[in-house]
Amino acid sequence: MLADDMACNPRNPKPATVFSHKNMELNVYGDDVEVDYRSYEVTVENFLRVLTGRIPPSTPRSKRLLSDDRSNILIYMTGHGGNGFLKFQDSEEITNVELADAFEQMWQKRRYNELLFIIDTCQGASMYERFYSPNIMALASSQVGEDSLSHQPDLGIGVHLMDRYTFYVLEFLEEIHPASQTNMNDLFQVCPKSLCVSTPGHRTDLFQRDPQNVLITDFFGSVRKVEITTETISLDRDLAGFENEVCMASQRTPGCQLSEKVMASRLCHGTEATPACAKGLPKDELATEPLKYADQLPVAQIIHQKPKQKDWHPPGGFILGLWALIIMVFFKTYGIKHMKHIF
């Protein structure tokens, strides 16, 4: 949900881009960003309907929250707010009571397993004071009576690019990889008062697990939990034939070979009579296929790096020869007593 389309705002000097740092190295509004609700679609009513599932049957899947009792949900909210409310579109507001009741409806309708709520606004801690549903962990950028300040001023557009709390949380999350063992206690320490100026807060009394045992990747990083079953699952042979044709067309690239191994391991798991097992692929080798995570770009370094200084290179031979000729002509014409004017 994006209330104001900043990428296409007339004041944006670089259309179709949104930067989180004044050096403009990282475009956070890239090709992989999908906005389901934009502009005047972002209302309190639509937000609560998405959470509770009370939406018209004609609503497309992209505008639904397709969750169940095994889903971990992250809700991040930012904007102008006050003691017990957050503004929507400068025309309406959502209160902490409405938000708490919506979460209770979600719990009663089995729409989440665990919920992480993060809010970056003035007096943000007031928004989670009324929560009463189980398995909710909440974080806020400021305590009641405190302002949440902005960060990274841009003189070109006359506004700040980011909020302080969000800036340092983003810096922290960019260092997280899918195999990270960083837990929620580390997230609580991300932005101390010396950096945020305000005092971030968190609430964990409704959460059943110890925050130290809750990994960041339970809510960030697209790490999905997989259930292992011993039952035999019959797959469509046409699908297996299609994958073989794709692999043959691609001249058996390493990625294709890995896809065949993974598929064969799934077919061989729990049965020995499938065609994939007859290929002669060792079962133990397939089951222990090492998982390697691609090297990710250290975005945090890009965000905080300073504009690169141009390296100084000595002038070429032509330039040096030209300066030598100028000095010789000047010295021959005016004498050594006027050499000081050169320097």
C-alpha positions in Angstrom: 0.0 0.0 0.0 1.6 3.2 -1.2 -0.5 6.3 -0.3 1.4 8.8 -2.5 3.0 7.7 -5.8 6.4 9.3 -5.1 8.0 7.8 -8.2 5.7 9.8 -10.5 5.3 12.9 -8.4 5.9 16.1 -10.4 8.4 17.2 -7.8 10.6 14.1 -8.4 13.6 15.3 -10.5 14.2 11.6 -11.6 10.8 10.1 -12.5 10.2 6.4 -11.8 12.8 6.3 -9.1 12.8 6.5 -5.3 16.1 6.8 -3.4 16.8 6.2 0.2 20.1 8.1 0.3 21.1 11.4 -1.1 24.0 9.9 -3.1 21.3 8.3 -5.2 23.1 5.0 -5.6 20.3 2.6 -4.7 16.8 2.8 -6.3 14.4 1.2 -3.9 11.6 1.5 -6.4 13.0 -1.1 -8.7 11.5 -3.5 -11.2 10.6 -6.0 -8.5 8.4 -3.5 -6.5 4.7 -4.3 -6.8 2.2 -1.8 -5.5 -1.2 -3.4 -5.0 -3.0 -0.4 -3.4 -2.0 3.1 -4.5 -3.1 6.7 -4.1 -6.7 7.0 -3.0 -7.1 3.2 -2.7 -5.1 3.4 0.5 -7.9 4.0 3.0 -8.5 2.8 6.6 -11.4 0.7 5.3 -9.4 -1.1 2.7 -6.6 -1.7 5.1 -8.8 -3.3 7.7 -10.6 -5.3 5.0 -7.3 -6.8 3.7 -6.3 -7.8 7.2 -9.6 -9.4 8.2 -10.4 -10.9 4.8 -13.7 -9.0 4.5 -13.3 -8.1 0.8 -15.6 -8.5 -2.2 -15.4 -11.8 -4.1 -14.3 -10.0 -7.2 -11.1 -8.7 -5.6 -8.1 -10.1 -7.5 -5.6 -12.3 -5.6 -2.9 -9.6 -5.7 -5.1 -7.5 -3.5 -5.8 -10.2 -0.9 -3.9 -11.4 2.1 -3.9 -15.1 1.4 -2.7 -16.3 4.8 -3.7 -19.1 7.2 -2.9 -20.3 10.7 0.7 -21.2 9.6 1.6 -17.8 8.1 4.0 -15.4 9.6 2.9 -11.9 8.8 4.9 -8.6 8.8 3.0 -5.3 9.0 5.1 -2.2 8.5 3.4 1.2 8.8 4.9 4.7 8.5 3.6 8.2 8.3 2.3 11.1 10.4 0.7 10.1 13.7 0.2 11.0 17.3 -1.0 9.5 20.6 -3.0 6.5 19.6 -3.6 7.2 15.9 -1.9 7.1 12.4 -3.0 9.4 9.6 -4.2 8.1 6.2 -4.1 10.5 3.2 -4.2 13.5 5.6 -8.0 13.0 5.6 -8.7 10.1 8.0 -6.9 8.1 10.7 -6.7 4.7 12.2 -6.7 4.3 15.9 -4.9 1.8 18.1 -8.2 0.3 19.2 -9.3 -0.3 15.6 -5.9 -1.9 14.8 -6.1 -4.1 17.9 -9.6 -5.3 17.1 -8.5 -6.1 13.5 -5.7 -8.3 14.8 -8.1 -10.1 17.1 -10.4 -10.8 14.2 -7.4 -12.2 12.3 -6.5 -14.5 15.2 -10.1 -15.7 15.6 -10.3 -16.4 11.8 -6.9 -18.2 11.9 -5.3 -15.8 9.5 -1.8 -15.8 11.1 0.5 -17.9 13.2 2.8 -15.1 14.3 2.7 -11.4 13.5 5.4 -8.8 13.6 4.2 -5.2 13.8 6.6 -2.3 13.0 5.6 1.3 13.0 7.7 4.4 12.4 5.8 7.5 13.4 5.6 10.0 16.2 4.5 8.5 19.5 4.6 5.1 17.8 4.6 3.1 21.0 1.0 4.2 21.6 -0.2 2.2 18.6 0.6 -1.2 20.2 -0.6 -0.4 23.7 -4.1 -1.8 23.1 -3.0 -5.1 21.5 -4.5 -8.1 23.2 -4.2 -11.0 20.7 -1.6 -13.7 21.1 1.5 -14.2 19.1 2.1 -10.5 18.3 5.5 -8.8 18.5 5.5 -5.0 18.1 8.3 -2.5 17.5 8.0 1.3 17.4 10.3 4.2 16.5 9.4 6.4 19.5 7.8 6.4 22.9 4.6 8.2 23.9 5.3 12.0 23.9 8.3 11.7 21.6 8.7 12.7 17.9 10.1 10.4 15.3 12.6 12.3 13.3 13.6 12.2 9.6 16.9 11.6 7.9 18.9 12.3 4.8 17.8 15.8 3.6 17.7 16.4 -0.1 18.1 20.0 -1.2 16.9 19.2 -4.7 13.4 18.3 -3.7 13.3 20.2 -0.4 12.3 17.2 1.8 14.0 14.4 3.7 14.3 11.1 2.0 13.8 8.7 4.9 13.0 8.4 8.6 15.8 7.8 11.0 14.4 4.5 12.5 13.6 3.1 9.0 17.1 4.1 7.8 18.9 2.1 10.4 16.5 -0.8 10.3 17.1 -1.0 6.6 20.8 -0.9 7.1 20.5 -3.8 9.6 18.3 -5.9 7.3 20.5 -5.5 4.3 23.2 -7.6 6.1 20.7 -10.5 6.7 21.0 -13.5 4.4 18.7 -16.6 4.2 21.0 -18.7 6.5 21.5 -15.9 9.1 21.1 -16.8 12.8 20.4 -13.2 13.8 17.5 -13.0 16.2 14.9 -10.4 17.3 17.0 -9.2 20.2 19.5 -7.9 17.7 16.7 -6.0 15.9 15.7 -4.4 19.2 19.2 -2.8 19.5 19.4 -1.5 15.9 18.6 2.2 16.6 19.6 3.5 20.0 18.6 7.0 21.1 22.1 8.3 20.2 21.2 7.6 16.5 17.4 7.9 16.4 17.2 10.8 18.8 13.8 9.3 19.8 13.6 6.2 22.0 12.5 3.1 20.1 10.3 0.6 21.9 9.1 -2.9 21.6 6.5 -5.2 23.2 6.9 -9.0 23.5 4.5 -10.0 26.3 1.9 -11.3 23.8 4.5 -13.4 21.9 4.7 -17.0 23.0 8.3 -17.6 22.0 11.4 -16.0 23.5 12.6 -13.2 21.2 16.1 -14.7 21.4 14.9 -17.8 19.7 13.0 -15.9 17.0 15.1 -15.6 13.9 14.9 -12.5 11.7 14.4 -14.8 8.7 11.1 -16.0 10.3 9.7 -12.7 8.9 12.3 -11.4 6.5 14.3 -13.1 3.8 11.6 -15.3 2.1 12.6 -18.4 4.0 9.8 -20.9 3.8 9.2 -23.8 6.1 8.9 -27.2 4.4 6.9 -30.1 5.7 8.3 -33.6 5.1 5.8 -36.4 4.4 6.4 -40.1 4.0 3.4 -40.6 1.7 3.9 -41.4 -1.9 2.9 -38.5 -4.2 2.1 -39.3 -7.8 3.3 -36.6 -10.2 2.1 -36.0 -13.7 4.5 -37.7 -16.2 3.9 -34.9 -18.7 5.4 -32.5 -16.3 8.5 -34.6 -16.0 8.8 -35.0 -19.7 8.5 -31.2 -20.1 11.4 -30.6 -17.8 13.5 -33.1 -19.7 12.7 -31.3 -23.0 13.7 -28.0 -21.5 17.0 -29.4 -20.2 17.8 -30.9 -23.6 17.0 -27.6 -25.3 19.4 -25.8 -23.0 22.2 -28.2 -23.7 22.2 -29.6 -20.1 23.4 -26.5 -18.3 24.6 -26.9 -14.7 21.3 -25.3 -13.5 19.4 -27.8 -15.5 21.3 -30.7 -14.1 20.7 -29.5 -10.6 17.0 -29.2 -11.4 17.0 -32.8 -12.6 18.7 -33.9 -9.4 16.4 -32.1 -7.1 13.4 -33.4 -9.0 14.7 -36.9 -8.9 15.4 -36.7 -5.2 11.8 -35.6 -4.6 10.6 -38.6 -6.6 12.9 -41.1 -5.0 12.0 -39.9 -1.5 9.7 -42.6 -0.1 9.7 -44.9 -3.1 12.1 -46.8 -5.3 9.8 -47.6 -8.3 9.6 -44.2 -9.9 11.2 -43.6 -13.4 13.5 -40.9 -11.9 15.0 -43.4 -9.6 15.8 -45.7 -12.5 18.2 -43.1 -13.9 20.9 -44.4 -11.7 21.2 -41.2 -9.6 22.5 -42.0 -6.1 19.7 -41.3 -3.5 22.1 -40.3 -0.8 23.9 -37.9 -3.1 20.7 -36.3 -4.1 19.4 -36.0 -0.5 22.6 -34.3 0.6 22.8 -31.8 -2.3 24.6 -28.7 -0.7 22.6 -25.5 -0.7 24.6 -22.5 -1.7 23.3 -18.9 -1.4 24.3 -16.5 -4.1 26.6 -13.7 -3.1 24.5 -10.8 -2.4 25.4 -7.2 -3.1 26.3 -5.4 0.2 23.6 -2.7 -0.2 24.4 -1.2 3.2 27.8 -0.2 1.9 26.2 1.4 -1.1 23.8 3.3 1.0 26.5 4.8 3.2 29.3 5.2 0.8 30.4 8.8 0.0 30.6 10.0 -3.6 33.7 8.6 -5.2 36.6 11.1 -5.5 38.2 11.3 -8.9 41.6 9.8 -8.9 44.4 12.3 -9.8 46.5 11.2 -12.7 49.7 13.0 -13.8 49.3 14.8 -17.2 50.5 13.1 -20.3 53.7 13.8 -22.1 52.1 16.3 -24.5 50.8 18.4 -21.6 54.1 18.4 -19.8 55.9 19.3 -22.9 53.5 22.2 -23.6 54.0 23.6 -20.1 57.8 23.4 -20.5 57.6 25.3 -23.7 55.4 28.0 -22.2 57.9 28.4 -19.3 60.9 28.6 -21.5 59.3 31.2 -23.8 58.2 33.3 -20.7 61.7 33.0 -19.1 63.4 34.0 -22.4 61.1 36.9 -22.9 60.8 38.5 -19.5 63.8 37.1 -17.5 64.0 35.3 -14.2 62.8 38.2 -12.2 59.2 37.7 -13.5 59.1 34.0 -12.9 57.3 34.6 -9.6 54.2 35.6 -11.6 53.9 32.1 -12.9 53.5 30.7 -9.4 
